[in-house]
Amino acid sequence: MPIKILDELPVKKLLEEEGIFSMDEQRAIKQDIRPLKLLILNLMPKKVETELQLLRLISHSPLQIDVEFLQTETHEAKNTSQTYLQTFYQTFDDVKHQRFDGLIVTGAPVEQLAFEEVDYWQEMTTILDWAQENVTSIVHICWGAQAGLYHYYGIEKISYPEKLFGVYENTVVEKHSLLRGFSDCFNSPQSRYTGIDDSQLNDAPLKIISSSQELGALMLVSEDDKNIFIFGHLEYDANTLYDEYIRDREKQLGTKFPENYEKMTPESQYYKQTWRSEASLFYQNWLNDVYQQTPYNWVTLK
């Protein structure tokens, strides 16, 4: 089934060029089904790039998905025009009286700041608290995962001596519906300056479902399965790490070339994407779980 997004959203044309079908409002309302309502809090600076990455993965589900994008009011985006945001993004005031089946909280390039120093931190915690009562399931990605663990459980992040950057192998350590169809070992891209010490999780009501021998926990799930935390970027495209590497070099940040990152062939300009299958499976599994858990009239109960 297709995803439903605004017909004017620029990435719609890019998705169609890739053979990914999306539908507009008029066609969607003619279908006698209740689509899942999905909200994406997009904190990444390159918003269109992140939209495209996530919508690709969400579109693999056989379910109809009604997708809306959320921005923070307390932060002025530097890389996306206000006209674009006002056209395609909601604010918390726009959605706070609604219910959603799923929420995705993306990463953000603010890891080196204390949480309370992030200019939208108070708004962020308000959204996270609201989601516990008004969203069936929440996926927190990278900095979004660190923020969620800190806010919900008081788990502090730790800083690394240098940027963790590359593609790393992970292992399934506990059977879980989110990992149906996964290989025992699978890769995930990483791009972050901070993480957590797994020993901090000992007293928290969380379970690690996949981890890296080298890096520690990759995916954690709350005991009630409502909150999912991912340390990494399964949504990344093949060349996203390379593009980040070039941007870091231009800013003279001293970032080393991504570890375990190879071109398709020595002469190719494209890099191997060795995590695509698991990325697709994860979001299909998540949306299927949400579909099974959420009541049919959940979004209209208020």
N, C-alpha and C positions, 0 to 999 in steps of 0.2 A: 504494500500500500504506500501511497505517497505521503510526503510531509506537506502541511499547509502553512504557507508563509505569505506575507504581503506580496502581491503581484509585482509591485514596483521595486522590491528589494534587489539591489544590483547582483547579488550572488545567485539569484534565481536563474539568470541566463547562463552563468558558468556551470551550475548544476545540470541544466538541461543539455549543455554541450557535452557533459560527461555521461549522458544517458540516464540521469537521475530525475525522475518525474516528481514535480510538485504541482499542487492544484491551488486554484484561487477560491475565494469565499463562495462564489456562486455555485461552483461545481460541488464544493464540500457539503453545502447545506442540502443538496439533493440526495445525499447518501444517508440511508436510514441506520446510522451507527453513531455511537458517541466517541469522538476522537479523544485520545489522551491529550491533556493540556500540559505543555512543557514550557517552563520558563528558564531562560539562560541569563544569568548575571555575568555579563561579559566585562571583565576587568582588564583584559589584555590591551596593550596600546594599539596594536594592529587589529582593529575590531573586525574588519571585513575578512581578513585572513582566518581569524578564529571562527567566525561565523561559518565560513566555507568548510573548514576542517570538521567542525562538529556536525553540521548539517549533512555532510557526506555519510558520516557514521550512523546518524539517527535514521537516515533514509533507508538503510538496509533492513529495517524492521518491517514485517508484514502488516503492522498496525498503522492506522492513520494518526498522524501526530500534528497537533495544532501548536506551533512554536511562536513564542513571543520573546523579545529581548528586553533585558532590564539594564539600566545604567544607574550609577550613583549620582545624586544631585550635588553632593558636597565635594565633588572633584571635577575640575574642568579638563576634559580630554585634550591633549596636545596634538594627537595624530589623526583625529577624526573631527570633521567639521560639525559645528553645532546644528547646522541645517540637517545633516544626515542623522544625527542622534535624535533630533526633535521629530523627524519623519518616521524613523524605524524603531526607536527605542521608547520603552515606558520608564516611568520613575516609580519609586515605591508607593507614592501616594496614588498612582494610577492602579496599582494591583493589590494593595493591602486589604481590600474588602473582597478579594476573590480567593478561590482555592485552586490549587494546581496538583496534577498527578505527580509531576517530577520537576526538580530544580537542579540545574548544573551551575556550580560556582567555579569560575575559571581561576587560573593562576593570575598573578600580577607581579610586575617587576619592582616590588617594594620589600623584598625579603630582608634587605640589610637595615631596614628601619625597625625599631621596636613597634609592636602592633599598635600601641597607643599613639605613636607618632604619625601613623598613616592618616592623611587628612579626612578620609571617609570611614575611619574605624567605627565611630559611634553609629553611623548609618548601617555599616556592615553588620554589626552585632544586632541591631534592630531587625534587620532582614533575616539573620540566622535564627533569632528567637521566634519571629513570626512564622518561619518555615516549619518549625517543629509542630505547630498546631494546624497549619494550613497547606502543607505539602505532604504527599504520601511518602516520597523518597527523595533524598538529596545526595548528589554526587559532588564532592569537593576535590578539586584538582590542584596539585602542587602547592602554591602559596595558599590557595583556598583551603586545602587540607590542613596546612599548618595553622591557619587562622581558626578553622573549626575546632581542631584539637585543643588549641589554647583557650578558646572561648567556652567550650563545653566542659572540658576536663582539666583545665589549668596546666596543660602540657606545654612546657617552654620549648622553643626551637633552639637549636645549637648552630653556630656558625662554622663553616668549613675553612680550612686554610686557603683554599682556592676554589674557584667555581667547579662544581660537579657537572661535567659536560660530556655527553657521549651516549652510547647505546650499551645497555648492560643486561646481562642475563638474569632472569628471575625464575623462581621455582614455585609451583603450587604446593602449599604446605597444609591446606585444609580444604576438604571438599565443600564447595559452596555453589549455589545455583548461578551466581554471577560468573563462575568459571567453567560452566558447562561447555564441553567441546575444546577446551584449552589443551595444548600440549603440556606435558609435565614441566618443561622448561620453555620459556619464551622471552623475547627481548622487549625492552621499553626504552624510549629516549628519556634522558634526564638533562635538565638545564636549570641549576639552582645553586645558590650560595649557602643555603641552610637546610636543615633537616631535623630529625629528632633522634634521641638515643632510645633504642628499644627498651632499655631498662625502665624508662619512664612509663611504660605501658603496663607494668606489673599490677598496679592497683586500679587501672581504669577498666570500665566495662566494655572492652573492645576485644576483637579477635583478629589476628593476622591471618589472612587467607593466602597471601603470596608474599615472597620476600626474596632478597638477593643476598647471597653469601657475602658479597663484597660490600653492600650498602645497607643491609637491614630491611625493614618492612617496606613493601611496595604498596600493598593494598590492605586496608583495615576496614572492618565493618563493626558498627555498634551492635550490642547484644540483641537489640530489637530489630536489627537489619534496616533501620530507617536511614542511617547516615553511613555513607561510603566515602572513604578517604583514599586518594590515589597520589602517591609520591612519584610523579612522572607525567609524561605527556603522550599517552597513547594516541591522542588525536593528531599529533604532528605529521606533516607530510614528509616525504623522503628527503627533501632538500631544506627543511626548516632549520635544522641544526647548522647547516653550512651558511645559510643566510644570517643566522645569529652570530656565527663566528666572524663573518665579514663585518657586520655592524659593530661588534666588540672591538675588532682591529681598528676600525675607523675612529672609534672613541679612545683608542690606545689603552684598553683595559687590561691588556696582558693575558687575555684568554687563550689557552692552548687549543690546538685543533681537537675536535671531539674524539674521544676515545672509542675504539672499536667501530669506526665509521668508515665505510669503504665505498668507492665508486662501483657502478655496475660493471664497468670495464675501465682499464687504466686511461683510455682516451675519452671516456664518456664524461658528460657534464652532470650526470645524474647519479645520486647515491642510492645504495640499497635500502629498501624499506622492509625490514625483517620483522615488523610488528603489526602489519596491516590486518592479518587474519584475526589475531587476538583482540585488536582494537575493535574490529567489527563485531566479533562475538560478544565482547563485554557489553557494548551498548545494546545489542539485540537481546541479550540475557536480562539486562537491567530493565529495559522497557517491557519485556514479557513478564518479569516479576511484578513490576508496577501494575500492569494490566490485570494480573491475577489478584493483587492485593486490594486495589482501590475499588470502592463501591461504585456502581453504575451512576448513582446520583450524587457522588461525592462533591462535585464542583457546584452543585445547585442546592446543597443542604442548608446553607446560611439563609 
